[in-house]
Amino acid sequence: MKTISNQEFGGERPLYCRHGLRLENVTIHAGESALKETSDIEAENCTFEGKYPFWECDGFKVTGCLFREGARAALWYSRDLVMEDSVVETPKMFREMDRLCLRRVKLPNAAETLWSCRDVILEDVEVEKGDYLFMHSADIHIDRLKLQGNYSFQYCRNVEIRNSELHTKDAFWETENVTVYDSFINGEYLGWYSRNLCLVNCRIGGTQPLCYCSGLVLENCTFEPDADLAFEYSDVQADIRGGVASVKNPRHGRIVADSFGEIIIDGNIKQPADCIVQTR
């Protein structure tokens, strides 16, 4: 593997189609596609300022690097990425990728990031301004994610999240096979139209959560006072500790809590309309 140290590059495609390359303390200035069509790349303590630096890359490790805002859309159409201890200041990162792992990464401007990615691992990741995070992605494993940003995980499949704090309106819409453990999820309209969403030991906040769901399961969860009008038209099995402000028109299943502020069953309920709602 060839090593390039303490150098600067700019313009279009300065390291195009290189293979077996290690970058140390390298700066990629304004330009485009610095490392396009590459493989077996390592970058350590590097700074990326130009657009599209990694496209169509196979096998690359990024450690202790900084992606400036100008490096937007930096990693697309690539495979086998490990990124550790890095800061990503640009939106629209990670699109159409397979097998990527982010550890101890901060993304302070993460709008429209992680779209259509498969086989994803996140550990100790912090995301801010992360609107539309993880659109149309699949096979995701997350531990210790801190997220600020709306419309996250829409249309995702096969997701497992643990020990996380998610502040996100409209999360998990039209998802399939999602399980969240030991986490706080705060935001309006959680999980609408989801299939096989399971929440275990979670704390839930925000109005009208978990409506229009099928195969919904809650185990040992708690609801914040603002989590009202829950479970409308849902097929649900729920074990809730503490109280629920209000439940409205659940379709099928069983909901158990210590108390309910209000149970609303009206003429708009959908069949089979046989959900059991009861206190413990």
Stockholm file with secondary structure:
# STOCKHOLM 1.0

chainA/1-280         MKTISNQEFGGERPLYCRHGLRLENVTIHAGESALKETSDIEAENCTFEGKYPFWECDGFKVTGCLFREGARAALWYSRDLVMEDSVVETPKMFREMDRLCLRRVKLPNAAETLWSCRDVILEDVEVEKGDYLFMHSADIHIDRLKLQGNYSFQYCRNVEIRNSELHTKDAFWETENVTVYDSFINGEYLGWYSRNLCLVNCRIGGTQPLCYCSGLVLENCTFEPDADLAFEYSDVQADIRGGVASVKNPRHGRIVADSFGEIIIDGNIKQPADCIVQTR
#=GR chainA/1-280 SS CEEEESCEEEEECTTTTCEEEEEESCEEEEEECTTTTCEEEEEESCEECSBCCEESCEEEEEESCEECGGGCSCEESCEEEEEESCEECSSSCCBSCEEEEEESCEETTCTTCSBSCEEEEEEEEEESSCTTTTTTCEEEEEEEEEEECSSTTTTCEEEEEESCEEECTTTTTTCEEEEEESCEEECTTTTTTCEEEEEESCEEESSSCSCSCBSEEEEEEEECTTCCSBTTTCEEEEEESSEESCEECCCEEEEEESEESCEECCTTCCTTCCCEEEEC
#=GC SS_cons         CEEEESCEEEEECTTTTCEEEEEESCEEEEEECTTTTCEEEEEESCEECSBCCEESCEEEEEESCEECGGGCSCEESCEEEEEESCEECSSSCCBSCEEEEEESCEETTCTTCSBSCEEEEEEEEEESSCTTTTTTCEEEEEEEEEEECSSTTTTCEEEEEESCEEECTTTTTTCEEEEEESCEEECTTTTTTCEEEEEESCEEESSSCSCSCBSEEEEEEEECTTCCSBTTTCEEEEEESSEESCEECCCEEEEEESEESCEECCTTCCTTCCCEEEEC
//
